[in-house]
Amino acid sequence: MSYSIVSSANTLSMFCRMQMKKRKDIPIRLSEMGVLIFVHTQNLDVTPVEISRYFNIRKPSVTAMVKRLLEDGYLVKKPSENDGRSYSLRCANKGETLVTETFDDFHAFITELKESMGNESFNDLIELLDQANQVLSTKTQS
């Protein structure tokens, strides 16, 4: 493996670890936090299928995360009026509180990063991350 690939992986790994250190400990897994944030930011209740599509993960994985979030009181299940097997999800008060507290920490981290890097460098970083996300998203869908 080339030195530049190893060095790049180390740089990316360090960035992720530094961001994690800025965030306070949360009582749920990061994947579950992602689901909770997704549900929180939607204007309407969402279904597990929508979560599966958004994160490009299989429904059984979503089912496991949703089950834990429901059991721990972070999400609330709303049965479908048309289909007794279907349901949608929304954040419970406990989930709303956790997302709000976490967003505050995350926004402070991003603001600090933008102010330290300057607008141009920060915008370049975001554009490159968007491009990388698109490439990786295309690769995982094939």
RANORTA-V946109 format. One record per residue. N is the residue number from 1. RES is the residue in one letter. OMEGA is omega in degrees with one decimal (* if undefined). NEAR is the number of other C-alpha atoms within 8 Angstrom. Layout:
n->[N & N]
res->[RES & RES]
omega->[OMEGA & OMEGA]
near->[NEAR & NEAR]
This chain:
n->[1 & 2 & 3 & 4 & 5 & 6 & 7 & 8 & 9 & 10 & 11 & 12 & 13 & 14 & 15 & 16 & 17 & 18 & 19 & 20 & 21 & 22 & 23 & 24 & 25 & 26 & 27 & 28 & 29 & 30 & 31 & 32 & 33 & 34 & 35 & 36 & 37 & 38 & 39 & 40 & 41 & 42 & 43 & 44 & 45 & 46 & 47 & 48 & 49 & 50 & 51 & 52 & 53 & 54 & 55 & 56 & 57 & 58 & 59 & 60 & 61 & 62 & 63 & 64 & 65 & 66 & 67 & 68 & 69 & 70 & 71 & 72 & 73 & 74 & 75 & 76 & 77 & 78 & 79 & 80 & 81 & 82 & 83 & 84 & 85 & 86 & 87 & 88 & 89 & 90 & 91 & 92 & 93 & 94 & 95 & 96 & 97 & 98 & 99 & 100 & 101 & 102 & 103 & 104 & 105 & 106 & 107 & 108 & 109 & 110 & 111 & 112 & 113 & 114 & 115 & 116 & 117 & 118 & 119 & 120 & 121 & 122 & 123 & 124 & 125 & 126 & 127 & 128 & 129 & 130 & 131 & 132 & 133 & 134 & 135 & 136 & 137 & 138 & 139 & 140 & 141 & 142]
res->[M & S & Y & S & I & V & S & S & A & N & T & L & S & M & F & C & R & M & Q & M & K & K & R & K & D & I & P & I & R & L & S & E & M & G & V & L & I & F & V & H & T & Q & N & L & D & V & T & P & V & E & I & S & R & Y & F & N & I & R & K & P & S & V & T & A & M & V & K & R & L & L & E & D & G & Y & L & V & K & K & P & S & E & N & D & G & R & S & Y & S & L & R & C & A & N & K & G & E & T & L & V & T & E & T & F & D & D & F & H & A & F & I & T & E & L & K & E & S & M & G & N & E & S & F & N & D & L & I & E & L & L & D & Q & A & N & Q & V & L & S & T & K & T & Q & S]
omega->[-175.5 & 179.9 & -176.5 & 177.9 & 178.9 & 179.1 & 178.5 & 178.5 & 178.3 & 178.6 & 179.1 & 178.4 & 179.1 & 178.1 & -179.7 & 179.1 & -179.8 & 178.1 & -179.7 & 179.8 & -179.9 & -175.7 & 176.9 & 178.4 & 177.3 & -173.6 & -179.9 & 178.6 & 179.6 & 178.6 & 177.7 & 177.2 & 176.7 & 177.8 & -178.9 & 178.0 & 178.9 & -179.8 & -178.8 & -172.6 & 179.1 & 179.6 & -178.6 & 172.6 & -178.2 & 178.3 & 174.4 & 178.1 & 177.9 & 176.9 & 179.0 & 179.8 & -176.7 & -177.2 & -179.5 & 177.0 & -176.3 & -176.9 & 177.9 & 176.5 & 177.7 & -179.3 & 179.8 & 179.7 & -179.2 & 179.9 & -180.0 & 179.8 & 175.6 & -179.1 & -178.0 & 174.9 & 178.8 & 179.0 & 175.3 & -179.9 & 177.4 & -179.2 & 177.3 & 177.1 & -175.8 & -173.8 & -176.6 & -180.0 & -176.0 & 177.1 & 174.3 & -175.5 & 170.6 & 179.4 & 170.1 & 178.8 & 179.4 & 178.3 & 177.7 & -178.8 & -179.5 & 179.8 & -179.3 & 179.8 & -178.9 & 177.1 & 179.3 & 178.7 & -178.1 & 179.3 & 177.3 & 178.4 & -179.0 & 178.7 & 178.1 & 179.1 & -179.1 & -179.7 & -179.0 & -178.2 & -172.0 & -174.8 & -174.7 & 179.9 & 179.3 & 179.0 & 175.7 & 179.0 & -178.3 & 177.7 & 179.4 & 176.7 & 175.0 & 179.4 & 179.1 & 178.6 & 178.8 & 178.7 & -177.9 & 178.1 & 178.3 & -178.8 & -177.4 & 179.6 & -177.8 & *]
near->[4 & 5 & 6 & 6 & 8 & 9 & 8 & 8 & 8 & 8 & 8 & 8 & 8 & 8 & 8 & 8 & 8 & 8 & 9 & 7 & 7 & 9 & 9 & 7 & 4 & 5 & 4 & 6 & 7 & 6 & 7 & 11 & 10 & 8 & 11 & 13 & 9 & 9 & 12 & 10 & 6 & 8 & 4 & 4 & 9 & 11 & 9 & 12 & 7 & 8 & 12 & 12 & 8 & 6 & 6 & 8 & 8 & 7 & 9 & 6 & 8 & 12 & 9 & 8 & 11 & 12 & 8 & 8 & 11 & 11 & 7 & 7 & 10 & 14 & 14 & 10 & 9 & 8 & 9 & 10 & 5 & 4 & 6 & 8 & 6 & 7 & 10 & 12 & 13 & 12 & 13 & 10 & 7 & 9 & 12 & 11 & 8 & 8 & 12 & 8 & 8 & 10 & 8 & 8 & 11 & 10 & 8 & 8 & 10 & 8 & 8 & 8 & 9 & 10 & 8 & 6 & 9 & 8 & 8 & 7 & 8 & 11 & 8 & 8 & 8 & 8 & 8 & 8 & 8 & 8 & 8 & 8 & 8 & 8 & 8 & 8 & 8 & 8 & 7 & 7 & 6 & 4]
